[in-house]
Amino acid sequence: SAREIAMLAAVGLDGARVYRRPKVAVLSTGDELVPPGQPLRPAGIYDSNGPVIAAALRENGCEAVHLGALPDTPEAQADSVRRAFASHDAVILSGGTSKGAGDVTTRVIASLGTPGIVAHGVALKPGKPLCLAVCNGKPVVVLPGFPTSAMFTFHELVAPALRRMAGLPPRAQAQVTAR
């Protein structure tokens, strides 16, 4: 920004290392999801993960591209995830990784490149059904569908890597002291 350029000039520097904001695709999965602002149909729930993940990405130095919700069909997910992967620096999905028979996201991710899925399920509560992958050098993450679990795992495990990609320092950790 202008403030940083002024500071550089004031201390005699004519250049500085800069980082491009990582462009991160955000996709939610689930036939039940309805975009906020639309009428809620029977058995539907509003997609809260997509907007909150996009906001958290922006707070952590990324350019978030919220691509909406995907139906739970292998064809729709494969097509959308492959297109997002081809045109973004990272892809974050929410939902569809609980290892049930209908969860297709991990099969799609496994086909994106090597090394592929590096962790599917973590010993965290909330957050167990997390899926982490690196496909041809790009991070691909499937966060749990439950919003609290999604945000906990995002902040603890995903944001640090994205902040590094954005050239930002790690977030300061709160210190608790006993009196």
NORVEN-V786318 format. One record per residue. N is the residue number from 1. RES is the residue in three letters. SS is DSSP state (@ for helix, = for strand, . for the rest). D_FIRST is the distance of its C-alpha to the first C-alpha in Angstrom with 2 decimals. Layout:
BEGIN
n: (N:N)
res: (RES:RES)
ss: (SS:SS)
d_first: (D_FIRST:D_FIRST)
END
This chain:
BEGIN
n: (1:2:3:4:5:6:7:8:9:10:11:12:13:14:15:16:17:18:19:20:21:22:23:24:25:26:27:28:29:30:31:32:33:34:35:36:37:38:39:40:41:42:43:44:45:46:47:48:49:50:51:52:53:54:55:56:57:58:59:60:61:62:63:64:65:66:67:68:69:70:71:72:73:74:75:76:77:78:79:80:81:82:83:84:85:86:87:88:89:90:91:92:93:94:95:96:97:98:99:100:101:102:103:104:105:106:107:108:109:110:111:112:113:114:115:116:117:118:119:120:121:122:123:124:125:126:127:128:129:130:131:132:133:134:135:136:137:138:139:140:141:142:143:144:145:146:147:148:149:150:151:152:153:154:155:156:157:158:159:160:161:162:163:164:165:166:167:168:169:170:171:172:173:174:175:176:177:178:179)
res: (SER:ALA:ARG:GLU:ILE:ALA:MET:LEU:ALA:ALA:VAL:GLY:LEU:ASP:GLY:ALA:ARG:VAL:TYR:ARG:ARG:PRO:LYS:VAL:ALA:VAL:LEU:SER:THR:GLY:ASP:GLU:LEU:VAL:PRO:PRO:GLY:GLN:PRO:LEU:ARG:PRO:ALA:GLY:ILE:TYR:ASP:SER:ASN:GLY:PRO:VAL:ILE:ALA:ALA:ALA:LEU:ARG:GLU:ASN:GLY:CYS:GLU:ALA:VAL:HIS:LEU:GLY:ALA:LEU:PRO:ASP:THR:PRO:GLU:ALA:GLN:ALA:ASP:SER:VAL:ARG:ARG:ALA:PHE:ALA:SER:HIS:ASP:ALA:VAL:ILE:LEU:SER:GLY:GLY:THR:SER:LYS:GLY:ALA:GLY:ASP:VAL:THR:THR:ARG:VAL:ILE:ALA:SER:LEU:GLY:THR:PRO:GLY:ILE:VAL:ALA:HIS:GLY:VAL:ALA:LEU:LYS:PRO:GLY:LYS:PRO:LEU:CYS:LEU:ALA:VAL:CYS:ASN:GLY:LYS:PRO:VAL:VAL:VAL:LEU:PRO:GLY:PHE:PRO:THR:SER:ALA:MET:PHE:THR:PHE:HIS:GLU:LEU:VAL:ALA:PRO:ALA:LEU:ARG:ARG:MET:ALA:GLY:LEU:PRO:PRO:ARG:ALA:GLN:ALA:GLN:VAL:THR:ALA:ARG)
ss: (.:@:@:@:@:@:@:@:@:@:.:.:.:.:.:.:.:.:.:.:.:.:=:=:=:=:=:=:=:.:.:.:=:=:.:.:.:.:.:.:.:.:.:.:=:=:.:@:@:@:@:@:@:@:@:@:@:@:@:.:.:.:=:=:=:=:=:=:=:=:.:.:.:@:@:@:@:@:@:@:@:@:@:@:@:@:@:.:.:=:=:=:=:=:.:.:.:.:.:.:.:.:.:.:@:@:@:@:@:@:.:.:.:.:=:=:=:=:=:=:.:.:.:.:.:.:.:.:.:.:=:=:=:=:=:.:.:=:=:=:=:=:=:.:.:.:@:@:@:@:@:@:@:@:@:@:@:@:@:@:@:@:@:@:@:.:.:.:.:.:.:.:.:.:.:.:.:.:.)
d_first: (0.00:3.77:5.39:5.48:6.40:8.70:10.15:10.92:12.56:14.34:15.99:16.95:15.07:14.46:13.17:12.40:13.57:11.36:12.93:13.23:13.56:17.36:18.93:21.67:24.66:26.28:29.97:32.54:36.20:39.30:41.73:41.61:37.94:37.15:33.68:32.74:33.84:36.82:40.40:41.41:44.39:47.19:46.23:42.58:39.65:36.14:33.48:31.42:30.20:28.17:25.94:25.61:24.84:22.12:20.56:20.99:19.36:16.15:16.38:16.74:13.79:15.79:16.05:19.38:21.93:24.86:27.88:30.45:33.75:36.29:40.04:41.99:43.49:43.19:42.65:39.80:38.00:38.57:37.33:34.18:33.24:33.89:31.77:28.85:29.34:29.41:26.10:23.86:22.81:24.68:27.05:27.84:31.01:32.70:36.46:39.26:39.54:42.42:44.74:46.97:48.85:46.62:43.32:42.29:38.64:39.58:41.89:39.14:36.71:39.47:39.72:36.09:36.37:37.04:37.29:36.91:37.44:37.19:37.94:39.53:40.20:39.16:41.11:38.84:39.65:37.92:36.64:39.58:39.24:35.89:35.73:33.41:33.41:31.83:32.85:32.31:29.33:27.63:27.74:29.86:30.55:33.04:32.54:35.56:36.23:36.77:33.50:33.84:34.63:31.79:29.14:30.86:31.00:27.46:26.05:28.62:28.89:26.23:22.90:23.22:23.60:20.73:18.38:19.70:19.09:15.41:15.22:15.10:17.78:20.78:20.91:22.92:26.49:28.41:31.25:34.56:37.07:40.68:42.28)
END
